[in-house]
Amino acid sequence: MATAAARDALAQLQHAEAALRERHRAALKARKAIGAGLEPAEDIVAALDDIIDAHAARWRAEFADHIIAKLSGSVEAGRVRPGRVPDFGERAFTVEAFIALAPETAKRAFREIVEATAYRAGAPLAERARLVAETDAEIGAIEREHEALVDTAAAAGVTLAHLPSVQARRDRAAAEAAREAYARQRRAELEAAIEAAPRSRLVNLDARPTATRSSYIESGGELPQG
């Protein structure tokens, strides 16, 4: 009976641990999805004008001098050269350039694409900070519950693995504690060595060296007689 009861208790413990581990995995997945989710179509459309206008302003500011220089005529070797269509060399005419030169057309085209496309949208950006905070709190609660269960099992002689994030935290804490303990030991050893050292061997760092005059100087520069 005792053996059967022990097996049942162990099975329940393992089941509880597995359930917490699965909840933790699901919460981590949900947190990742919050940040990676696509915005709802209405939010994208609402922000579209500002996105296109900002891009157009940047592009036009970057290429304004080049465009004006090409469109402007010049006089070379006494001959008048009329302005010409700007060329962009290696930076060939791109979709980004088209968007900057025809922003209203780009806005209309992008709006039609977004509104005509069916996709699975995530939470609005304005709500994501709150959702992440709530999910982080849930993850923390699960980790604390799982850690307590593993420690309780260990006290009963049952070995269960901590969650990776919990184990990493405990390893960091143990390493830091070991460093602090070593530092305390070294300070104690140094203090003990200082206390045990003869006073004559201790160096007074505040003492200033006293100036001495040589016999040569005292004699006015005369060499001593043999």
C-alpha positions in Angstrom: 0.0 0.0 0.0 2.8 2.4 0.9 4.6 1.7 -2.3 1.4 2.2 -4.4 0.7 5.5 -2.5 4.3 6.7 -3.2 3.9 5.9 -6.8 0.7 7.8 -7.0 2.2 10.8 -5.2 5.2 10.7 -7.6 2.9 10.5 -10.6 0.8 13.5 -9.4 4.0 15.5 -8.8 5.3 14.8 -12.3 1.9 15.6 -13.8 1.8 18.9 -11.9 5.4 19.7 -13.1 4.6 18.9 -16.7 1.4 21.0 -16.6 3.4 24.0 -15.3 6.1 23.5 -17.9 3.5 23.5 -20.6 1.8 26.7 -19.3 5.2 28.3 -19.2 5.9 27.3 -22.8 2.5 28.6 -23.9 3.0 31.9 -22.1 6.4 32.5 -23.7 4.9 31.7 -27.1 2.1 34.2 -26.5 4.5 36.9 -25.4 6.5 36.5 -28.6 3.3 36.6 -30.7 2.3 39.9 -29.1 5.4 41.6 -30.4 5.5 39.9 -33.8 1.8 40.1 -34.7 0.6 42.2 -37.7 -1.3 45.3 -37.0 -5.0 45.4 -37.8 -5.8 46.7 -41.3 -7.6 49.8 -40.0 -4.5 50.8 -38.0 -2.2 50.3 -40.9 -4.4 52.4 -43.1 -4.7 55.1 -40.5 -0.9 55.4 -40.3 -0.3 55.0 -44.0 -0.4 58.7 -44.9 2.2 59.6 -42.3 4.5 56.7 -43.4 4.4 57.7 -47.0 4.8 61.5 -46.3 7.8 60.9 -44.1 9.5 58.7 -46.7 8.8 61.2 -49.4 10.3 64.0 -47.4 13.4 62.1 -46.6 14.0 61.0 -50.2 13.3 64.5 -51.7 15.7 66.1 -49.2 18.4 63.6 -50.1 18.2 64.0 -53.8 17.0 67.7 -54.1 20.4 69.1 -54.9 21.1 66.4 -57.5 17.8 66.9 -59.2 18.1 70.7 -59.3 21.7 70.5 -60.6 20.6 68.3 -63.5 17.5 70.3 -64.3 19.4 73.5 -64.3 21.1 74.6 -67.5 24.7 75.6 -67.7 27.3 77.3 -69.9 30.3 75.2 -70.8 33.1 76.3 -73.2 31.0 79.2 -74.3 28.0 76.9 -75.2 24.7 76.9 -73.4 23.6 73.5 -72.3 20.0 73.2 -71.4 18.9 71.3 -68.3 18.2 67.5 -68.6 16.4 64.8 -66.9 18.2 63.7 -63.7 20.1 60.4 -63.8 20.8 58.5 -60.6 23.7 56.3 -61.8 24.2 53.3 -59.5 21.2 54.4 -57.5 18.8 53.5 -60.3 15.2 54.7 -60.3 13.4 52.5 -57.7 10.0 51.9 -56.1 11.2 54.1 -53.2 11.8 56.9 -55.7 8.4 56.4 -57.3 6.7 56.6 -53.9 8.6 59.8 -53.1 7.7 61.4 -56.4 4.1 60.2 -56.5 3.1 59.8 -52.9 -0.7 60.1 -53.4 -0.7 57.4 -56.0 1.4 55.2 -53.6 -1.0 55.9 -50.7 -4.0 54.8 -52.8 -2.3 51.7 -54.1 -1.1 50.6 -50.7 -4.5 51.3 -49.1 -6.1 49.1 -51.7 -3.7 46.3 -51.1 -4.1 46.3 -47.3 -7.9 46.5 -47.4 -8.2 43.7 -50.0 -5.9 41.3 -48.2 -7.2 38.8 -45.6 -4.7 38.1 -42.8 -4.6 37.3 -39.2 -4.1 40.5 -37.3 -2.5 40.9 -33.9 -3.3 43.4 -31.1 -3.1 47.1 -31.9 0.3 48.7 -31.1 -1.3 50.9 -28.5 -2.3 47.8 -26.4 0.9 45.8 -26.8 2.9 47.3 -23.9 0.1 46.4 -21.5 -0.3 42.9 -22.9 3.4 42.2 -22.6 3.5 43.4 -19.0 0.5 41.2 -18.2 2.1 38.2 -19.9 5.4 38.8 -18.1 3.6 38.8 -14.8 2.0 35.5 -15.7 5.4 34.0 -16.8 6.9 35.1 -13.5 4.1 33.6 -11.4 4.5 30.3 -13.3 8.2 30.2 -12.8 7.9 30.9 -9.0 5.3 28.1 -8.7 7.4 25.7 -10.7 10.5 26.5 -8.7 8.7 25.9 -5.4 7.4 22.6 -6.7 10.9 21.4 -7.8 12.4 22.5 -4.5 9.7 20.7 -2.5 10.2 17.6 -4.6 14.0 17.7 -4.0 13.4 17.9 -0.3 11.4 14.7 -0.6 14.2 13.0 -2.6 12.6 13.5 -6.0 14.7 15.2 -8.7 12.9 17.4 -11.2 14.5 19.8 -13.6 14.0 23.6 -13.2 12.7 25.6 -16.1 15.7 26.8 -18.2 15.1 30.5 -17.3 14.9 29.6 -13.6 18.0 27.4 -13.7 20.0 30.2 -15.4 18.9 32.7 -12.8 19.9 30.3 -10.0 23.3 29.6 -11.6 23.9 33.3 -11.9 23.0 33.9 -8.2 25.2 31.0 -7.1 28.2 32.3 -9.1 27.7 35.8 -7.7 27.5 34.3 -4.2 30.7 32.4 -4.8 32.5 35.5 -6.0 31.4 37.5 -2.9 32.4 34.6 -0.6 35.9 34.5 -2.2 36.3 38.2 -1.9 35.3 38.1 1.8 37.8 35.3 2.4 40.6 37.2 0.7 39.9 40.3 2.7 39.9 38.3 5.9 43.2 36.6 5.0 44.7 40.0 4.2 43.5 41.5 7.5 44.8 38.6 9.4 48.2 38.8 7.7 48.4 42.5 8.6 47.6 41.9 12.2 50.2 39.1 12.5 53.0 41.0 10.8 55.7 42.6 13.2 55.2 46.3 13.6 58.7 47.0 12.3 57.8 45.5 9.0 54.7 47.6 8.5 55.1 50.5 6.1 53.8 53.8 7.2 52.5 55.2 3.9 51.9 58.6 5.5 55.5 59.0 6.6 57.6 61.5 4.6 61.3 60.7 3.8 63.7 62.9 5.8 66.4 64.8 3.9 70.1 63.9 4.8 73.2 65.8 4.0 76.3 63.9 2.9 79.7 64.5 4.6 80.9 65.8 1.3 78.4 68.6 1.3 78.9 69.3 5.0 82.7 69.7 4.4 82.2 72.3 1.7 83.2 70.0 -1.1 86.5 68.9 0.3 87.5 65.3 -0.1 88.1 63.4 3.1 91.8 62.9 3.9 93.2 59.4 3.9 
